[in-house]
Amino acid sequence: QAHKSSGSPHVLQITAISSMSDALTYY
């Protein structure tokens, strides 16, 4: 989380949301 200097701090949120949506799709 300390690598926010890359300019894309929302990548982690996007991955989390995508994984959550995938879990919802499987369930």
MMTF fields as JSON, N, C-alpha, C and O atoms, coordinates in Angstrom:
{
  "mmtfVersion": "1.0.0",
  "mmtfProducer": "UNKNOWN",
  "numBonds": 107,
  "numAtoms": 108,
  "numGroups": 27,
  "numChains": 1,
  "numModels": 1,
  "chainsPerModel": [1],
  "groupsPerChain": [27],
  "chainIdList": ["A"],
  "bondAtomList": [4, 2, 8, 6, 12, 10, 16, 14, 20, 18, 24, 22, 28, 26, 32, 30, 36, 34, 40, 38, 44, 42, 48, 46, 52, 50, 56, 54, 60, 58, 64, 62, 68, 66, 72, 70, 76, 74, 80, 78, 84, 82, 88, 86, 92, 90, 96, 94, 100, 98, 104, 102],
  "bondOrderList": [1, 1, 1, 1, 1, 1, 1, 1, 1, 1, 1, 1, 1, 1, 1, 1, 1, 1, 1, 1, 1, 1, 1, 1, 1, 1],
  "groupList": [{"groupName": "GLN", "atomNameList": ["N", "CA", "C", "O"], "elementList": ["N", "C", "C", "O"], "formalChargeList": [0, 0, 0, 0], "bondAtomList": [1, 0, 2, 1, 3, 2], "bondOrderList": [1, 1, 2], "singleLetterCode": "Q", "chemCompType": "L-PEPTIDE LINKING"}, {"groupName": "ALA", "atomNameList": ["N", "CA", "C", "O"], "elementList": ["N", "C", "C", "O"], "formalChargeList": [0, 0, 0, 0], "bondAtomList": [1, 0, 2, 1, 3, 2], "bondOrderList": [1, 1, 2], "singleLetterCode": "A", "chemCompType": "L-PEPTIDE LINKING"}, {"groupName": "HIS", "atomNameList": ["N", "CA", "C", "O"], "elementList": ["N", "C", "C", "O"], "formalChargeList": [0, 0, 0, 0], "bondAtomList": [1, 0, 2, 1, 3, 2], "bondOrderList": [1, 1, 2], "singleLetterCode": "H", "chemCompType": "L-PEPTIDE LINKING"}, {"groupName": "LYS", "atomNameList": ["N", "CA", "C", "O"], "elementList": ["N", "C", "C", "O"], "formalChargeList": [0, 0, 0, 0], "bondAtomList": [1, 0, 2, 1, 3, 2], "bondOrderList": [1, 1, 2], "singleLetterCode": "K", "chemCompType": "L-PEPTIDE LINKING"}, {"groupName": "SER", "atomNameList": ["N", "CA", "C", "O"], "elementList": ["N", "C", "C", "O"], "formalChargeList": [0, 0, 0, 0], "bondAtomList": [1, 0, 2, 1, 3, 2], "bondOrderList": [1, 1, 2], "singleLetterCode": "S", "chemCompType": "L-PEPTIDE LINKING"}, {"groupName": "GLY", "atomNameList": ["N", "CA", "C", "O"], "elementList": ["N", "C", "C", "O"], "formalChargeList": [0, 0, 0, 0], "bondAtomList": [1, 0, 2, 1, 3, 2], "bondOrderList": [1, 1, 2], "singleLetterCode": "G", "chemCompType": "PEPTIDE LINKING"}, {"groupName": "PRO", "atomNameList": ["N", "CA", "C", "O"], "elementList": ["N", "C", "C", "O"], "formalChargeList": [0, 0, 0, 0], "bondAtomList": [1, 0, 2, 1, 3, 2], "bondOrderList": [1, 1, 2], "singleLetterCode": "P", "chemCompType": "L-PEPTIDE LINKING"}, {"groupName": "VAL", "atomNameList": ["N", "CA", "C", "O"], "elementList": ["N", "C", "C", "O"], "formalChargeList": [0, 0, 0, 0], "bondAtomList": [1, 0, 2, 1, 3, 2], "bondOrderList": [1, 1, 2], "singleLetterCode": "V", "chemCompType": "L-PEPTIDE LINKING"}, {"groupName": "LEU", "atomNameList": ["N", "CA", "C", "O"], "elementList": ["N", "C", "C", "O"], "formalChargeList": [0, 0, 0, 0], "bondAtomList": [1, 0, 2, 1, 3, 2], "bondOrderList": [1, 1, 2], "singleLetterCode": "L", "chemCompType": "L-PEPTIDE LINKING"}, {"groupName": "ILE", "atomNameList": ["N", "CA", "C", "O"], "elementList": ["N", "C", "C", "O"], "formalChargeList": [0, 0, 0, 0], "bondAtomList": [1, 0, 2, 1, 3, 2], "bondOrderList": [1, 1, 2], "singleLetterCode": "I", "chemCompType": "L-PEPTIDE LINKING"}, {"groupName": "THR", "atomNameList": ["N", "CA", "C", "O"], "elementList": ["N", "C", "C", "O"], "formalChargeList": [0, 0, 0, 0], "bondAtomList": [1, 0, 2, 1, 3, 2], "bondOrderList": [1, 1, 2], "singleLetterCode": "T", "chemCompType": "L-PEPTIDE LINKING"}, {"groupName": "MET", "atomNameList": ["N", "CA", "C", "O"], "elementList": ["N", "C", "C", "O"], "formalChargeList": [0, 0, 0, 0], "bondAtomList": [1, 0, 2, 1, 3, 2], "bondOrderList": [1, 1, 2], "singleLetterCode": "M", "chemCompType": "L-PEPTIDE LINKING"}, {"groupName": "ASP", "atomNameList": ["N", "CA", "C", "O"], "elementList": ["N", "C", "C", "O"], "formalChargeList": [0, 0, 0, 0], "bondAtomList": [1, 0, 2, 1, 3, 2], "bondOrderList": [1, 1, 2], "singleLetterCode": "D", "chemCompType": "L-PEPTIDE LINKING"}, {"groupName": "TYR", "atomNameList": ["N", "CA", "C", "O"], "elementList": ["N", "C", "C", "O"], "formalChargeList": [0, 0, 0, 0], "bondAtomList": [1, 0, 2, 1, 3, 2], "bondOrderList": [1, 1, 2], "singleLetterCode": "Y", "chemCompType": "L-PEPTIDE LINKING"}],
  "groupTypeList": [0, 1, 2, 3, 4, 4, 5, 4, 6, 2, 7, 8, 0, 9, 10, 1, 9, 4, 4, 11, 4, 12, 1, 8, 10, 13, 13],
  "groupIdList": [1, 2, 3, 4, 5, 6, 7, 8, 9, 10, 11, 12, 13, 14, 15, 16, 17, 18, 19, 20, 21, 22, 23, 24, 25, 26, 27],
  "secStructList": [7, 7, 7, 4, 4, 4, 1, 7, 6, 6, 2, 2, 2, 2, 2, 2, 2, 2, 2, 2, 2, 2, 2, 2, 2, 2, 7],
  "xCoordList": [0.832, 0.0, 0.862, 0.354, 2.152, 3.053, 3.52, 4.26, 3.086, 3.512, 2.448, 2.1, 1.938, 0.931, 1.578, 0.877, 2.907, 3.608, 3.54, 3.963, 3.0, 2.911, 1.867, 1.917, 0.927, -0.075, -1.39, -2.36, -1.455, -2.728, -3.043, -2.876, -3.491, -3.823, -5.162, -5.503, -5.921, -7.24, -7.148, -8.153, -5.943, -5.803, -6.17, -6.834, -5.73, -6.042, -7.55, -8.11, -8.21, -9.663, -10.348, -11.306, -9.858, -10.469, -10.308, -11.245, -9.115, -8.896, -9.788, -10.349, -9.919, -10.764, -12.216, -12.897, -12.684, -14.073, -14.275, -15.293, -13.307, -13.449, -13.476, -14.267, -12.616, -12.607, -13.925, -14.468, -14.438, -15.714, -16.827, -17.68, -16.83, -17.867, -17.743, -18.749, -16.496, -16.306, -16.872, -17.534, -16.613, -17.134, -18.662, -19.294, -19.249, -20.711, -21.229, -22.294, -20.473, -20.928, -20.872, -21.75, -19.83, -19.71, -20.778, -21.209, -21.199, -22.228, -23.609, -24.612],
  "yCoordList": [-1.206, 0.0, 1.249, 2.356, 1.082, 2.234, 2.608, 3.577, 1.835, 2.119, 2.929, 2.627, 3.947, 4.798, 5.814, 6.566, 5.842, 6.789, 6.359, 7.095, 5.147, 4.654, 5.445, 5.486, 6.069, 6.88, 6.142, 6.724, 4.864, 4.139, 3.488, 2.277, 4.259, 3.713, 2.976, 2.289, 3.123, 2.49, 1.077, 0.372, 0.667, -0.682, -1.733, -2.722, -1.509, -2.473, -2.535, -3.615, -1.37, -1.363, -2.079, -2.823, -1.855, -2.506, -4.02, -4.772, -4.456, -5.904, -6.484, -7.569, -5.763, -6.243, -6.338, -7.327, -5.303, -5.308, -6.433, -7.123, -6.615, -7.668, -9.038, -9.899, -9.245, -10.536, -10.74, -11.845, -9.682, -9.792, -10.108, -10.951, -9.449, -9.708, -11.137, -11.806, -11.608, -12.99, -13.952, -14.929, -13.677, -14.542, -14.539, -15.584, -13.364, -13.285, -14.065, -14.679, -14.037, -14.772, -16.268, -17.013, -16.711, -18.15, -18.609, -19.762, -17.688, -18.07, -17.771, -18.023],
  "zCoordList": [0.0, 0.0, 0.0, -0.18, 0.199, 0.255, -1.147, -1.319, -2.161, -3.53, -4.257, -5.398, -3.597, -4.238, -5.172, -5.848, -5.216, -6.074, -7.537, -8.428, -7.78, -9.153, -9.941, -11.17, -9.241, -9.919, -10.074, -10.558, -9.674, -9.755, -8.422, -8.275, -7.455, -6.14, -6.145, -5.182, -7.243, -7.302, -7.87, -7.961, -8.25, -8.824, -7.786, -8.095, -6.551, -5.486, -5.28, -5.095, -5.312, -5.116, -6.269, -6.062, -7.485, -8.651, -8.55, -8.82, -8.161, -8.043, -6.952, -7.113, -5.846, -4.753, -5.222, -4.953, -5.924, -6.399, -7.409, -7.381, -8.297, -9.306, -8.644, -9.029, -7.648, -6.953, -6.221, -6.207, -5.617, -4.91, -5.9, -5.62, -7.044, -8.04, -8.552, -8.788, -8.726, -9.174, -8.138, -8.489, -6.857, -5.797, -5.84, -5.685, -6.051, -6.107, -7.312, -7.249, -8.406, -9.59, -9.334, -9.772, -8.618, -8.355, -7.368, -7.393, -6.495, -5.527, -6.085, -5.417]
}
